[in-house]
Amino acid sequence: MKVLIGIPIHQTKNSAIKKWLKNVSKLEYPADFLMVDSSSGLNYVEKVKEYCSKNRIKNYQIEHIDVHQENGMDEMIGRSREIIRQYILSHNYDAWFSWECDQLIPANALDKLVKMMKTQDYTIIHQNFGVEKIPIEFVASFACTLIKKECLEKFGFLLEYPNMPNTWHRGENWFKNQVVGNGGNYIEVYGTIGPTTSERPKVLIGSSIHQIKDYAIERWLENVLKLQYPADLLMVDNSPGLTFIKKVTAYCQKYGLKNYQLAHIEIAPELC
């Protein structure tokens, strides 16, 4: 998969870009690199070229656009991303890796994202290295996102695009929602994209169960069986008596679940 790393840059992020370019130079996956600068004048372009030379980065280009600085950062970013989009569409790239300069990532991160996109046919993979998981409708960042070329053929980053909100703010969220609404397969990935060692983490799926959820438990167990990641299953039942735990055991046998345990605890009814 041929990937373009495309990023809007601006002199206001100068404090971060030195470390970021050093991080770029360590990436294991081979990719071309396009930066679109919206700073005032051409001085910052020359400075970034010096940084690239210092880090021995060769497969890069820098484009400069003149944008009225008083128009705000959101418009600068939107117009810069549109140039990246057009560049990908006019060249032989399969995907765009949007990677903002205040995000430092492991050297093998892009390689893992590309493998995920190839094997599971995702159209957008957003990598979040934070701890807190944010619902998709609130994720507006393109900080570290791999996007298939086919998404860029239909949707852009200018206000002139149909149905785009009359604002530059949260343009990333609008773009993602358009792709998903058009049948795209979007996923959020958290952490370091899988284990960093050769050993896979051992996981326990633990759930409290009760007879009041009998209407859902059979479908849930069927879903557990379909999980691709190997994990043990522990269910702790706090229903009165052992009737429900026997029923759940029968469900597990019906669906061929083997790596499970059931435990029962007695709780006074008034505490339930």
Backbone as CSV, one residue per row, in Angstrom:
resi,resn,N_x,N_y,N_z,CA_x,CA_y,CA_z,C_x,C_y,C_z
1,MET,0.849,-1.196,0.000,0.000,0.000,0.000,0.879,1.238,0.000
2,LYS,0.699,2.096,-0.997,1.488,3.318,-1.089,0.801,4.425,-0.289
3,VAL,1.530,4.986,0.676,0.950,5.935,1.629,1.631,7.296,1.521
4,LEU,0.810,8.341,1.593,1.340,9.702,1.704,1.071,10.211,3.115
5,ILE,2.118,10.621,3.801,1.948,11.330,5.065,1.727,12.793,4.712
6,GLY,0.535,13.296,4.978,0.207,14.670,4.620,-0.209,15.455,5.838
7,ILE,0.370,16.637,6.021,0.112,17.396,7.228,0.138,18.898,6.973
8,PRO,-0.856,19.633,7.489,-0.773,21.091,7.495,0.247,21.525,8.554
9,ILE,1.069,22.495,8.239,2.010,23.033,9.229,1.868,24.549,9.297
10,HIS,2.338,25.109,10.412,2.267,26.558,10.643,3.327,26.918,11.668
11,GLN,3.839,28.117,11.564,4.923,28.555,12.434,4.546,28.527,13.923
12,THR,3.258,28.550,14.227,2.843,28.511,15.632,3.130,27.158,16.282
13,LYS,3.373,26.117,15.467,3.688,24.793,16.009,5.183,24.493,15.944
14,ASN,5.995,25.514,15.812,7.431,25.308,15.649,8.057,24.576,16.836
15,SER,7.496,24.777,18.031,8.068,24.139,19.223,7.924,22.616,19.178
16,ALA,6.974,22.110,18.404,6.727,20.664,18.351,7.344,19.995,17.137
17,ILE,7.556,20.756,16.076,7.869,20.101,14.799,9.271,19.498,14.754
18,LYS,10.202,20.016,15.539,11.548,19.426,15.555,11.499,17.976,16.045
19,LYS,10.840,17.760,17.193,10.724,16.403,17.740,9.932,15.510,16.787
20,TRP,8.918,16.096,16.177,8.053,15.328,15.294,8.804,14.839,14.059
21,LEU,9.613,15.694,13.455,10.384,15.301,12.278,11.418,14.222,12.622
22,LYS,11.952,14.288,13.825,12.844,13.224,14.276,12.075,11.914,14.379
23,ASN,10.826,11.983,14.851,9.958,10.816,14.938,9.637,10.281,13.539
24,VAL,9.377,11.181,12.592,9.102,10.790,11.214,10.274,9.984,10.637
25,SER,11.474,10.413,10.928,12.666,9.758,10.374,12.835,8.326,10.882
26,LYS,12.157,7.973,11.979,12.287,6.637,12.570,11.187,5.671,12.125
27,LEU,10.207,6.170,11.373,9.112,5.297,10.945,9.641,4.110,10.139
28,GLU,9.083,2.929,10.395,9.536,1.729,9.703,8.844,1.557,8.352
29,TYR,7.625,2.086,8.216,6.894,1.911,6.962,7.331,2.972,5.953
30,PRO,7.693,2.584,4.721,8.127,3.564,3.719,6.939,4.394,3.221
31,ALA,7.061,5.695,3.315,5.974,6.578,2.879,6.551,7.897,2.397
32,ASP,5.885,8.514,1.424,6.233,9.866,1.008,5.622,10.848,1.991
33,PHE,6.026,12.096,1.885,5.735,13.053,2.938,5.470,14.427,2.321
34,LEU,4.275,14.968,2.572,3.911,16.291,2.060,3.459,17.181,3.206
35,MET,4.092,18.344,3.335,3.679,19.347,4.311,3.140,20.561,3.574
36,VAL,2.030,21.102,4.050,1.452,22.305,3.453,1.491,23.407,4.504
37,ASP,2.266,24.431,4.211,2.493,25.506,5.165,1.578,26.696,4.879
38,SER,0.925,27.189,5.928,0.049,28.359,5.778,0.536,29.530,6.616
39,SER,1.830,29.532,6.946,2.404,30.632,7.717,2.466,31.904,6.877
40,SER,2.710,32.992,7.547,2.868,34.260,6.846,4.244,34.305,6.183
41,GLY,4.268,34.390,4.863,5.543,34.439,4.160,6.176,33.064,4.028
42,LEU,7.419,33.053,3.473,8.106,31.801,3.157,9.222,31.453,4.140
43,ASN,9.419,32.265,5.163,10.526,32.022,6.086,10.418,30.682,6.789
44,TYR,9.178,30.306,7.155,9.028,29.066,7.914,9.285,27.841,7.041
45,VAL,8.968,27.937,5.755,9.257,26.837,4.840,10.748,26.531,4.840
46,GLU,11.564,27.578,4.776,13.015,27.391,4.767,13.504,26.779,6.071
47,LYS,12.885,27.171,7.170,13.268,26.629,8.476,12.956,25.131,8.552
48,VAL,11.788,24.748,8.047,11.399,23.336,8.085,12.301,22.507,7.180
49,LYS,12.713,23.060,6.057,13.653,22.366,5.182,14.964,22.070,5.913
50,GLU,15.406,23.016,6.732,16.620,22.797,7.521,16.421,21.659,8.522
51,TYR,15.243,21.629,9.150,14.933,20.546,10.094,14.947,19.195,9.382
52,CYS,14.368,19.139,8.184,14.337,17.887,7.426,15.746,17.431,7.066
53,SER,16.568,18.366,6.673,17.949,18.048,6.320,18.706,17.511,7.529
54,LYS,18.472,18.120,8.667,19.144,17.699,9.902,18.760,16.267,10.266
55,ASN,17.491,15.893,10.011,17.015,14.548,10.332,17.121,13.583,9.155
56,ARG,17.782,14.026,8.080,18.045,13.201,6.904,16.749,12.671,6.269
57,ILE,15.737,13.515,6.257,14.477,13.173,5.599,14.565,13.653,4.160
58,LYS,14.380,12.741,3.211,14.571,13.085,1.800,13.288,13.025,0.979
59,ASN,12.409,12.110,1.302,11.216,11.894,0.466,10.077,12.820,0.878
60,TYR,10.349,14.132,0.894,9.346,15.095,1.339,9.188,16.226,0.329
61,GLN,8.018,16.870,0.417,7.759,18.111,-0.306,7.081,19.088,0.646
62,ILE,7.304,20.378,0.395,6.617,21.416,1.165,5.935,22.371,0.202
63,GLU,4.631,22.535,0.377,3.867,23.511,-0.396,3.518,24.678,0.534
64,HIS,3.483,25.864,-0.030,3.089,27.039,0.758,1.836,27.661,0.156
65,ILE,0.885,28.007,1.020,-0.308,28.710,0.553,-0.425,30.042,1.297
66,ASP,-0.883,31.045,0.581,-1.105,32.359,1.184,-2.546,32.445,1.685
67,VAL,-2.691,32.490,2.976,-4.004,32.615,3.611,-3.941,33.797,4.568
68,HIS,-4.976,34.640,4.548,-5.010,35.747,5.505,-4.984,35.190,6.912
69,GLN,-3.972,35.561,7.677,-3.780,34.990,9.004,-4.960,35.285,9.935
70,GLU,-5.648,36.394,9.679,-6.800,36.743,10.532,-8.006,35.840,10.267
71,ASN,-7.945,35.015,9.214,-9.056,34.099,8.935,-9.141,32.961,9.946
72,GLY,-8.065,32.751,10.682,-8.094,31.740,11.732,-7.472,30.425,11.314
73,MET,-7.064,29.667,12.314,-6.353,28.417,12.081,-7.224,27.358,11.417
74,ASP,-8.514,27.322,11.746,-9.383,26.294,11.178,-9.442,26.388,9.657
75,GLU,-9.522,27.616,9.131,-9.556,27.765,7.679,-8.210,27.403,7.066
76,MET,-7.119,27.774,7.716,-5.792,27.419,7.205,-5.637,25.909,7.106
77,ILE,-6.091,25.206,8.151,-5.980,23.750,8.166,-6.859,23.139,7.075
78,GLY,-8.087,23.647,6.948,-8.997,23.119,5.938,-8.458,23.261,4.533
79,ARG,-7.930,24.429,4.220,-7.387,24.653,2.874,-6.110,23.834,2.648
80,SER,-5.322,23.671,3.680,-4.111,22.844,3.555,-4.473,21.393,3.296
81,ARG,-5.477,20.900,3.996,-5.903,19.508,3.794,-6.493,19.290,2.402
82,GLU,-7.123,20.308,1.876,-7.670,20.174,0.527,-6.550,20.014,-0.496
83,ILE,-5.441,20.711,-0.284,-4.290,20.561,-1.182,-3.730,19.145,-1.081
84,ILE,-3.663,18.614,0.144,-3.197,17.236,0.348,-4.124,16.257,-0.366
85,ARG,-5.423,16.481,-0.233,-6.411,15.613,-0.877,-6.218,15.598,-2.389
86,GLN,-6.094,16.782,-2.972,-5.920,16.874,-4.422,-4.610,16.222,-4.875
87,TYR,-3.576,16.335,-4.067,-2.283,15.738,-4.403,-2.390,14.215,-4.442
88,ILE,-3.080,13.651,-3.466,-3.257,12.193,-3.426,-4.069,11.716,-4.622
89,LEU,-5.122,12.449,-4.950,-5.978,12.049,-6.062,-5.260,12.125,-7.410
90,SER,-4.297,13.006,-7.517,-3.592,13.180,-8.787,-2.307,12.352,-8.866
91,HIS,-2.022,11.591,-7.804,-0.837,10.730,-7.802,-1.251,9.304,-7.410
92,ASN,-0.311,8.408,-7.531,-0.620,6.984,-7.355,-0.492,6.561,-5.889
93,TYR,-1.369,7.117,-5.025,-1.368,6.742,-3.613,-2.632,5.954,-3.279
94,ASP,-2.493,5.047,-2.310,-3.629,4.243,-1.863,-4.280,4.813,-0.607
95,ALA,-3.515,5.576,0.166,-4.057,6.076,1.427,-3.300,7.315,1.881
96,TRP,-3.970,8.089,2.712,-3.396,9.286,3.339,-3.257,9.037,4.830
97,PHE,-2.054,9.269,5.349,-1.839,9.210,6.788,-1.758,10.634,7.311
98,SER,-2.838,11.075,7.949,-2.875,12.403,8.552,-2.276,12.297,9.946
99,TRP,-1.182,13.013,10.144,-0.418,12.845,11.390,0.075,14.217,11.856
100,GLU,-0.591,14.766,12.856,-0.285,16.121,13.305,1.028,16.167,14.078
101,CYS,1.683,17.316,14.010,3.053,17.416,14.500,3.177,17.474,16.022
102,ASP,2.067,17.458,16.746,2.170,17.391,18.203,1.892,15.972,18.709
103,GLN,1.893,14.982,17.773,1.672,13.586,18.127,2.940,12.788,17.831
104,LEU,3.514,12.162,18.845,4.664,11.286,18.658,4.176,9.842,18.757
105,ILE,4.578,8.996,17.808,4.041,7.643,17.733,5.179,6.628,17.648
106,PRO,4.904,5.354,17.988,5.931,4.317,17.847,6.362,4.153,16.398
107,ALA,7.583,3.696,16.208,8.140,3.561,14.864,7.349,2.585,13.995
108,ASN,6.681,1.617,14.626,5.946,0.604,13.854,4.453,0.907,13.764
109,ALA,4.012,2.078,14.218,2.579,2.382,14.272,1.930,2.399,12.887
110,LEU,2.549,3.073,11.932,1.968,3.150,10.590,1.922,1.773,9.945
111,ASP,2.949,0.987,10.141,2.977,-0.365,9.592,1.782,-1.176,10.098
112,LYS,1.462,-1.052,11.381,0.338,-1.800,11.960,-1.003,-1.288,11.427
113,LEU,-1.123,0.021,11.263,-2.364,0.572,10.731,-2.596,0.108,9.291
114,VAL,-1.542,0.087,8.501,-1.664,-0.365,7.106,-2.091,-1.829,7.059
115,LYS,-1.523,-2.655,7.920,-1.896,-4.074,7.961,-3.360,-4.241,8.347
116,MET,-3.827,-3.425,9.303,-5.240,-3.474,9.697,-6.143,-3.100,8.533
117,MET,-5.754,-2.055,7.808,-6.573,-1.591,6.693,-6.612,-2.630,5.579
118,LYS,-5.501,-3.303,5.347,-5.441,-4.317,4.298,-6.267,-5.547,4.645
119,THR,-6.125,-6.036,5.871,-6.728,-7.316,6.237,-8.195,-7.192,6.628
120,GLN,-8.616,-6.012,7.136,-9.982,-5.889,7.636,-10.808,-4.875,6.852
121,ASP,-10.240,-4.335,5.785,-10.977,-3.488,4.846,-11.616,-2.274,5.503
122,TYR,-10.891,-1.634,6.417,-11.365,-0.377,6.985,-11.106,0.755,5.989
123,THR,-12.000,1.748,5.968,-11.766,2.914,5.119,-11.116,4.050,5.896
124,ILE,-11.389,4.122,7.209,-10.730,5.095,8.076,-10.351,4.412,9.382
125,ILE,-9.083,4.537,9.784,-8.651,4.056,11.095,-8.070,5.241,11.847
126,HIS,-8.708,5.585,12.966,-8.208,6.687,13.797,-7.476,6.101,14.994
127,GLN,-6.189,6.430,15.120,-5.375,5.933,16.224,-5.341,6.971,17.348
128,ASN,-5.787,6.573,18.528,-5.804,7.457,19.684,-4.852,6.893,20.731
129,PHE,-3.795,7.637,21.030,-2.828,7.167,22.010,-3.177,7.629,23.422
130,GLY,-4.335,8.273,23.588,-4.785,8.658,24.911,-5.392,7.473,25.643
131,VAL,-5.716,7.694,26.914,-6.283,6.633,27.745,-7.792,6.624,27.647
132,GLU,-8.392,7.800,27.647,-9.847,7.890,27.684,-10.443,7.636,26.304
133,LYS,-11.444,6.752,26.252,-12.128,6.470,25.004,-13.253,7.464,24.795
134,ILE,-13.275,8.094,23.624,-14.256,9.134,23.323,-15.221,8.606,22.277
135,PRO,-16.537,8.770,22.482,-17.499,8.296,21.482,-17.219,8.889,20.111
136,ILE,-17.499,8.121,19.061,-17.157,8.510,17.694,-17.719,9.876,17.316
137,GLU,-18.920,10.215,17.832,-19.523,11.479,17.421,-18.775,12.688,17.963
138,PHE,-17.872,12.471,18.952,-17.131,13.581,19.526,-15.681,13.623,19.056
139,VAL,-15.259,12.616,18.317,-13.879,12.579,17.845,-13.762,13.445,16.595
140,ALA,-13.146,14.603,16.739,-13.057,15.533,15.615,-11.642,15.666,15.088
141,SER,-10.707,14.947,15.696,-9.311,15.126,15.336,-8.877,14.186,14.225
142,PHE,-7.960,14.665,13.388,-7.274,13.821,12.418,-5.833,13.622,12.865
143,ALA,-5.593,13.697,14.164,-4.226,13.732,14.675,-3.378,12.575,14.191
144,CYS,-3.961,11.391,14.123,-3.224,10.205,13.694,-4.228,9.280,13.026
145,THR,-4.494,9.494,11.734,-5.584,8.809,11.051,-5.155,8.336,9.665
146,LEU,-5.423,7.061,9.371,-5.144,6.505,8.051,-6.454,6.459,7.265
147,ILE,-6.452,7.076,6.081,-7.678,7.262,5.301,-7.475,6.714,3.893
148,LYS,-8.367,5.832,3.462,-8.273,5.279,2.118,-8.544,6.345,1.059
149,LYS,-7.915,6.185,-0.079,-8.052,7.138,-1.174,-9.509,7.294,-1.606
150,GLU,-10.272,6.192,-1.579,-11.658,6.249,-2.048,-12.496,7.242,-1.246
151,CYS,-12.170,7.471,0.024,-12.881,8.481,0.818,-12.638,9.875,0.261
152,LEU,-11.412,10.113,-0.179,-11.024,11.436,-0.650,-11.592,11.750,-2.021
153,GLU,-12.050,10.735,-2.729,-12.628,10.969,-4.051,-14.005,11.607,-3.971
154,LYS,-14.665,11.459,-2.818,-16.047,11.935,-2.691,-16.202,13.145,-1.784
155,PHE,-15.309,13.308,-0.821,-15.487,14.365,0.183,-14.205,15.158,0.362
156,GLY,-14.375,16.469,0.568,-13.230,17.350,0.718,-13.298,18.172,1.984
157,PHE,-12.529,19.265,2.021,-12.362,20.026,3.245,-12.660,21.517,3.073
158,LEU,-13.362,21.873,1.989,-13.710,23.268,1.766,-15.182,23.500,2.066
159,LEU,-15.521,24.720,2.410,-16.910,25.057,2.716,-17.827,24.850,1.517
160,GLU,-17.233,24.858,0.337,-18.042,24.753,-0.874,-18.628,23.362,-1.081
161,TYR,-18.169,22.362,-0.320,-18.675,21.011,-0.524,-20.113,20.888,-0.038
162,PRO,-20.948,20.111,-0.760,-22.370,19.983,-0.399,-22.564,19.502,1.032
163,ASN,-23.472,20.135,1.729,-23.870,19.767,3.089,-22.814,20.019,4.157
164,MET,-21.667,20.594,3.785,-20.670,20.880,4.809,-21.148,22.045,5.650
165,PRO,-21.025,21.949,6.980,-21.489,23.042,7.845,-20.825,24.362,7.490
166,ASN,-21.515,25.437,7.713,-20.998,26.756,7.380,-19.994,27.224,8.430
167,THR,-18.992,26.408,8.635,-17.940,26.719,9.590,-16.758,25.819,9.307
168,TRP,-15.562,26.284,9.610,-14.385,25.453,9.447,-14.201,24.558,10.673
169,HIS,-14.900,24.868,11.761,-14.701,24.127,13.001,-15.257,22.713,12.887
170,ARG,-14.547,21.741,13.425,-14.953,20.334,13.445,-15.155,19.767,12.036
171,GLY,-14.376,20.261,11.102,-14.469,19.754,9.744,-14.115,18.278,9.658
172,GLU,-13.205,17.797,10.538,-12.825,16.388,10.531,-14.018,15.512,10.878
173,ASN,-14.795,15.955,11.859,-15.959,15.177,12.284,-16.981,15.082,11.150
174,TRP,-17.181,16.192,10.457,-18.096,16.196,9.310,-17.614,15.195,8.260
175,PHE,-16.325,15.213,7.956,-15.764,14.325,6.943,-15.984,12.865,7.326
176,LYS,-15.670,12.512,8.559,-15.825,11.126,9.005,-17.281,10.686,8.939
177,ASN,-18.181,11.560,9.359,-19.603,11.208,9.326,-20.094,10.993,7.894
178,GLN,-19.581,11.783,6.949,-19.956,11.602,5.550,-19.485,10.244,5.032
179,VAL,-18.264,9.874,5.392,-17.710,8.596,4.940,-18.517,7.436,5.515
180,VAL,-18.811,7.505,6.822,-19.578,6.435,7.469,-20.985,6.351,6.876
181,GLY,-21.606,7.515,6.666,-22.943,7.539,6.084,-22.987,7.011,4.663
182,ASN,-21.840,7.014,3.994,-21.755,6.534,2.623,-21.343,5.055,2.555
183,GLY,-21.369,4.391,3.722,-21.043,2.970,3.756,-19.615,2.655,4.136
184,GLY,-18.851,3.671,4.545,-17.467,3.446,4.931,-17.355,2.707,6.251
185,ASN,-16.236,2.015,6.430,-15.984,1.223,7.630,-14.956,1.952,8.491
186,TYR,-15.412,2.534,9.597,-14.581,3.401,10.439,-14.306,2.716,11.771
187,ILE,-13.081,2.868,12.295,-12.769,2.279,13.591,-11.834,3.200,14.364
188,GLU,-12.030,3.224,15.693,-11.121,3.911,16.612,-10.215,2.858,17.239
189,VAL,-8.908,3.102,17.261,-7.947,2.192,17.882,-7.265,2.942,19.013
190,TYR,-7.150,2.286,20.166,-6.576,2.945,21.337,-5.285,2.266,21.760
191,GLY,-4.411,3.039,22.398,-3.157,2.501,22.894,-2.115,2.424,21.813
192,THR,-1.310,1.370,21.837,-0.181,1.244,20.922,-0.462,0.273,19.786
193,ILE,-1.716,0.060,19.452,-2.116,-0.807,18.339,-1.605,-2.226,18.565
194,GLY,-2.028,-2.812,19.644,-1.654,-4.192,19.915,-0.412,-4.286,20.776
195,PRO,-0.040,-5.496,21.159,1.099,-5.683,22.062,2.411,-5.261,21.433
196,THR,3.324,-4.742,22.254,4.632,-4.319,21.766,5.668,-5.429,21.913
197,THR,5.288,-6.559,22.542,6.188,-7.695,22.662,5.616,-8.852,21.854
198,SER,6.340,-9.950,21.836,5.884,-11.103,21.077,4.740,-11.829,21.769
199,GLU,4.519,-11.571,23.063,3.451,-12.225,23.794,2.184,-11.385,23.768
200,ARG,1.056,-12.046,23.537,-0.227,-11.346,23.551,-0.718,-11.259,24.982
201,PRO,-1.277,-10.125,25.390,-1.792,-9.998,26.751,-2.904,-11.010,27.002
202,LYS,-2.909,-11.576,28.213,-3.953,-12.521,28.592,-5.133,-11.734,29.155
203,VAL,-6.312,-11.970,28.603,-7.489,-11.166,28.932,-8.567,-12.031,29.581
204,LEU,-9.203,-11.494,30.604,-10.365,-12.128,31.216,-11.593,-11.264,30.944
205,ILE,-12.609,-11.852,30.351,-13.901,-11.183,30.216,-14.695,-11.515,31.471
206,GLY,-14.964,-10.529,32.277,-15.675,-10.754,33.531,-16.995,-10.014,33.537
207,SER,-18.074,-10.711,33.887,-19.392,-10.090,33.863,-20.238,-10.598,35.023
208,SER,-20.940,-9.679,35.675,-21.947,-10.085,36.660,-23.242,-10.376,35.910
209,ILE,-23.945,-11.443,36.309,-25.184,-11.819,35.635,-26.300,-12.019,36.651
210,HIS,-27.533,-11.925,36.175,-28.717,-12.087,37.034,-29.881,-12.534,36.161
211,GLN,-30.788,-13.245,36.761,-31.914,-13.802,36.011,-32.788,-12.740,35.342
212,ILE,-32.742,-11.495,35.828,-33.556,-10.451,35.202,-33.054,-10.126,33.792
213,LYS,-31.818,-10.553,33.479,-31.257,-10.341,32.139,-31.324,-11.614,31.285
214,ASP,-32.201,-12.512,31.660,-32.321,-13.762,30.916,-32.707,-13.521,29.454
215,TYR,-33.443,-12.459,29.205,-33.883,-12.160,27.838,-32.710,-11.855,26.902
216,ALA,-31.542,-11.476,27.476,-30.409,-11.056,26.641,-29.227,-12.007,26.691
217,ILE,-29.148,-12.845,27.719,-27.919,-13.593,27.974,-27.572,-14.579,26.858
218,GLU,-28.567,-15.211,26.245,-28.270,-16.195,25.212,-27.638,-15.530,23.985
219,ARG,-28.193,-14.388,23.556,-27.620,-13.663,22.412,-26.222,-13.148,22.746
220,TRP,-26.037,-12.729,23.996,-24.742,-12.206,24.432,-23.676,-13.299,24.375
221,LEU,-24.011,-14.507,24.847,-23.071,-15.621,24.816,-22.729,-16.019,23.380
222,GLU,-23.706,-15.955,22.514,-23.464,-16.243,21.099,-22.488,-15.222,20.514
223,ASN,-22.609,-13.973,20.951,-21.709,-12.914,20.503,-20.305,-13.107,21.070
224,VAL,-20.211,-13.518,22.331,-18.914,-13.794,22.960,-18.154,-14.852,22.159
225,LEU,-18.864,-15.851,21.702,-18.240,-16.937,20.951,-17.595,-16.437,19.660
226,LYS,-18.093,-15.352,19.094,-17.593,-14.828,17.826,-16.377,-13.923,17.976
227,LEU,-16.004,-13.599,19.219,-14.844,-12.730,19.423,-13.595,-13.353,18.822
228,GLN,-12.803,-12.535,18.152,-11.600,-13.035,17.492,-10.429,-13.148,18.454
229,TYR,-10.394,-12.295,19.482,-9.264,-12.316,20.416,-9.488,-13.408,21.458
230,PRO,-8.509,-14.285,21.709,-8.693,-15.356,22.696,-8.744,-14.792,24.115
231,ALA,-9.795,-15.126,24.841,-9.966,-14.628,26.209,-10.762,-15.635,27.024
232,ASP,-10.483,-15.686,28.321,-11.284,-16.500,29.222,-12.526,-15.716,29.624
233,LEU,-13.527,-16.437,30.127,-14.803,-15.824,30.487,-15.199,-16.250,31.890
234,LEU,-15.469,-15.278,32.743,-15.951,-15.538,34.100,-17.259,-14.790,34.305
235,MET,-18.305,-15.529,34.667,-19.606,-14.926,34.970,-19.949,-15.204,36.429
236,VAL,-20.311,-14.145,37.141,-20.685,-14.271,38.558,-22.174,-13.982,38.677
237,ASP,-22.920,-15.010,39.091,-24.378,-14.927,39.173,-24.815,-14.572,40.594
238,ASN,-25.681,-13.569,40.699,-26.212,-13.210,42.020,-27.732,-13.347,42.072
239,SER,-28.262,-14.259,41.240,-29.697,-14.546,41.277,-30.016,-15.366,42.537
240,PRO,-31.266,-15.355,42.971,-31.645,-16.226,44.095,-31.653,-17.684,43.652
241,GLY,-30.926,-18.528,44.378,-30.880,-19.935,44.035,-29.980,-20.234,42.857
242,LEU,-29.980,-21.494,42.413,-29.066,-21.944,41.357,-29.751,-22.203,40.020
243,THR,-31.035,-21.850,39.930,-31.779,-22.141,38.704,-31.180,-21.426,37.491
244,PHE,-30.863,-20.130,37.644,-30.366,-19.374,36.493,-28.973,-19.817,36.075
245,ILE,-28.149,-20.158,37.044,-26.785,-20.573,36.700,-26.815,-21.877,35.902
246,LYS,-27.788,-22.746,36.194,-27.940,-23.976,35.418,-28.385,-23.656,33.994
247,LYS,-29.260,-22.663,33.867,-29.731,-22.264,32.539,-28.581,-21.689,31.704
248,VAL,-27.739,-20.871,32.333,-26.596,-20.274,31.630,-25.600,-21.359,31.228
249,THR,-25.410,-22.344,32.084,-24.534,-23.475,31.743,-25.035,-24.185,30.490
250,ALA,-26.351,-24.344,30.392,-26.935,-24.981,29.204,-26.706,-24.131,27.955
251,TYR,-26.806,-22.799,28.093,-26.535,-21.907,26.960,-25.085,-22.066,26.493
252,CYS,-24.159,-22.112,27.461,-22.744,-22.232,27.111,-22.482,-23.534,26.369
253,GLN,-23.091,-24.606,26.821,-22.931,-25.899,26.150,-23.552,-25.875,24.756
254,LYS,-24.680,-25.183,24.621,-25.361,-25.089,23.332,-24.471,-24.432,22.283
255,TYR,-23.719,-23.364,22.690,-22.900,-22.628,21.730,-21.435,-23.078,21.721
256,GLY,-21.134,-24.127,22.475,-19.790,-24.684,22.437,-18.747,-23.855,23.148
257,LEU,-19.153,-23.028,24.096,-18.188,-22.250,24.871,-17.430,-23.181,25.820
258,LYS,-16.116,-23.061,25.835,-15.310,-23.951,26.667,-14.492,-23.206,27.718
259,ASN,-13.998,-22.027,27.364,-13.093,-21.309,28.269,-13.862,-20.396,29.217
260,TYR,-14.826,-20.970,29.924,-15.641,-20.153,30.823,-15.727,-20.790,32.206
261,GLN,-16.022,-19.936,33.176,-16.324,-20.383,34.529,-17.560,-19.647,35.019
262,LEU,-18.324,-20.321,35.875,-19.504,-19.724,36.485,-19.362,-19.787,37.993
263,ALA,-19.657,-18.670,38.632,-19.643,-18.626,40.093,-20.985,-18.071,40.567
264,HIS,-21.402,-18.504,41.755,-22.682,-18.033,42.297,-22.465,-17.458,43.689
265,ILE,-23.100,-16.315,43.923,-23.053,-15.722,45.254,-24.482,-15.453,45.722
266,GLU,-24.699,-15.634,47.004,-26.009,-15.370,47.585,-26.015,-13.966,48.183
267,ILE,-26.973,-13.184,47.743,-27.136,-11.819,48.261,-28.547,-11.684,48.777
268,ALA,-28.685,-11.055,49.929,-30.018,-10.849,50.483,-30.868,-10.078,49.494
269,PRO,-32.127,-10.498,49.263,-32.987,-9.860,48.253,-33.106,-8.349,48.423
270,GLU,-33.102,-7.897,49.688,-33.274,-6.458,49.904,-32.056,-5.636,49.486
271,LEU,-30.904,-6.318,49.226,-29.701,-5.615,48.779,-29.568,-5.587,47.272
272,CYS,-30.389,-6.357,46.583,-30.293,-6.419,45.117,-30.926,-5.187,44.490
